[in-house]
């Protein structure tokens, strides 16, 4: 394992064309493969790579947080989204050079990467999904927060996956996603931030309705938008 410089992290078939499938890697690359070209997919029809940002400071954690943890196609197959530790990206299948939209989920997390590395939470793998109509993408966060980001004109929301919120006892955690996620990162202790029962790593969306399944520890929450 020590000799590996890159590993496949996700694989997903195209929803419209059964001959196409995409794989993501630990080097933040997505490769689109065509089974009609070859049964051995040692090359790729298209390769989607995030452009190098020379202005961004590289650190010991750069490659770890850049590893793609999930990859999902939109229902029509024209777009796909990827999630790494800090960022959600939406790609147009016709454009390989740069993402259509970059969504920073954890804008304030850099200041706590050392702590997250020490307790191995930096290796957490968050999932993502498109809404049924492709108008928004959803993903999980820490502190029990489930985030929905609009790809059109609309609000980005963060919702608390908790019994109090679902029952209506606590409505305060229905706020803009950037504000709430960043506030939770800055204001919480490390123990509170990464409490196992409040890590929202698993999410999925209904293909026909704006309904989302969110796992928080031992509990499953269903949200209807």
Phi, psi and omega in degrees: 000328183295337182275351182283130177259344182204136177229155176283131182252332181212157173215138184211130176280149177293139183287342183251328185238110186290348179274349182255138172212155182242145173234148175245159184231171179287353178259021177065034180244140172244128181244128177262124183244150181239116182291343177287335182282321182193144176286335176262109185267068178266000172233185179218145178289322177219150178226119182257118185229137176289126179301142177296132178257098184292340181279344183273133180291127177272141181222180178302331185269354189304312182290327180295311184286343180276345181298129183283126182261342178203155182214127180221140174272152169288164185298325180276354177078006181276340184225162169216156178239150177231151178232126168248191187297321186256338197224147172248130180236140176246129184243144170269130183300338183271355185230111184270341192283331181201156180292153174290323180209138177245124183241108177285112180280316180246081181290332186254014187281339185303326182290349184240014183296325180298314178297318181294327178289320182296325178260012174068011177288342179295345178265005177300142184246107181269140178266168178216166180197153172271149169292167185298329181262002178075011183275348180209162175236148183234153178201174180256176182206190174269176178061027177073022185259131177248125189247139175237125182244125181282138176262358178239209176276109182179177183271148170265124186241148170239130183239138179277122176275093181208160179297320180300317182290312183297324181282348180092001181288334181224112181253002187291336183266053169229078189231179178295138185303310182301317182297312186288316181296314181295321179296321181293325179291318184283326189265347185265150170288164181298323179297318178292320185297318187248024177307127187307320183284356180243014175270115180265087181259336185249119177223154174207160184234146176291141178282350185241338181225164176277070180234135185233140174255130185229124179261129177231100183061234181276000186251149175241127180247140177247122180246139176244124183271000000 
